[in-house]
């Protein structure tokens, strides 16, 4: 099927080859990529820093992720419009890792996740994104949004909370206890940032709202700090060491440099020791990062396909994501994946190819080197407000509300289960449980669709009158383990005192091992009751199942007929 080839293809740099080598690429297209890359780069600078802070590390590591991860993934990936970097979805996974294992543990987990993503790509598992129900994705993204928003409350309100507990209920308790110490200057800065974020899009300017919002927040914080009211900024909360041993405040204005991830600081800045036990401890977190990265990047690619009419290569995108997440941590970059908001902005700004995402990475690099002293003035309250807005957008609240109003009851249970488990426990548990629950509910609905009907007196289907003691039953629906026992159990109760039955199986598309087992039980029951069975209109898959099980005609008990009409004629002749 050529229209589905994108789900199975795998090659490094697929998107770059398709958009720049197969299609003519000249100055005009490059100019559009340049404009889109600059636009998205401006958006990415404050977001990358805010997401790094929310993940429990210094802001420069988010910039490193956007620079290295964003460039490498665009170069090697399979979606031509995707822009990768740190995303809000990862915060709920990365924050606990950073608290427990420090920056070194977080970077090592990212490398392990990158290896898992390359493995998924090599096994060509990208197509399985089709099998994740919308109720699952909406549930866990809404749950992630709730957790992210909760983590921002302390900076949003200027609460004196040093560290946040791991579990959601404990977080709420800590915040509630600290609420009386609310700092209104921080709240005022956050309110100003929110106001600009909400009102700026109405001006219809090409400048994205993130930039003027954080600038307005920074100016407000600068004035309030000058008036003697302390408001935390990136410069006051974060510091770095210089080559001469002295320290600087804020973000180091240097290019990211190569360093082994395990040589970075461990928990509480202590030395980090690598061991097999540590790798085993980090493996579940790495798996969670890889699964979320795969889901988010491929969902982003699907959204962009819908906007652009192009096709991404799912496995090539996973390969690019894996390579990017293996390389970036060696330069201090935290986990990266495709960001739907930045990618959509990239397409709307006129991007033509992955070159736009690569330019975005270079713009972030330029911002790091040139603007680092100015970025130190950004207030934590403004960054928190920015992240709350990101959380609201990623929650897709209108879609969730629509689903709650219109979806079947099973989808509601799946959504609420994924949301609750994401908030209370873990995203991997939530997704696994959600998919299993969705599968079970789907099987239940399909099983209930399988029916058996007595059509003996339906002259449109059974043209001639049957001999005494004979009936014709039509089975409609798949005969799999969840339905077969019930259907053949009903038939076993109907054959009492019957000379024989004709089973019209035209409407049976599938018979699995459970269906085969139930069918053989019916044969045994008919043999016991001296009742003949004539099976008519077998479809290909059930016929193959019976053939593989060596189910053959049994003289005087079981026979097969290609059509219902021939089966009825056979019964009439033999009676």
Secondary structure, DSSP 8 states (H G I E B T S, - for coil): -GGGGGGT---TTHHHHHHHTSS---HHHHHHHHHHHHHHHHHHHHHHHHHHHHTTS-THHHHHIIIIIHHHHHHH-S-TT--EE--GGGHHHHHHHHHHHHHHHHHHHHHHHHHHHHHHHHTT-GGGGGGS-HHHHHHHHHHHHHHHHHHHHHHHTT---SS--SSHHHHHHHHHHHGGG--HHHHHHHHHHHHHHHHGGGG--SS-HHHHHHHHHHHHHHHHHHTT----BHHHH-EEE-TTS-EEES---S------GGGS--GGG------HHHHHHHHHHHHHHHHHHHHHHHHHHHHHHHHHS----HHHHHHHHHHHHHHGGGGT----EE-HHHHHHHHHTT--STHHHHHHHHHHHHHHHHHHHHHTT-BHHHHHHHHHHHHHHHHTHHHHHHHHHHS-HHHHHHHHHHHHHHHHT-HHHHHHHHHHHHHHHHHHHHHHH-EEEE-TT-TTT--S---TTEEEEEEES-B-HHHHHHHHHHHHHH-TT-SEEEEEEEE---B-HHHHHHHHHHHHHHHHHT-EEEEE---HHHHHHHHHTT---BTTTEEEESSHHHHHHHHHHH-
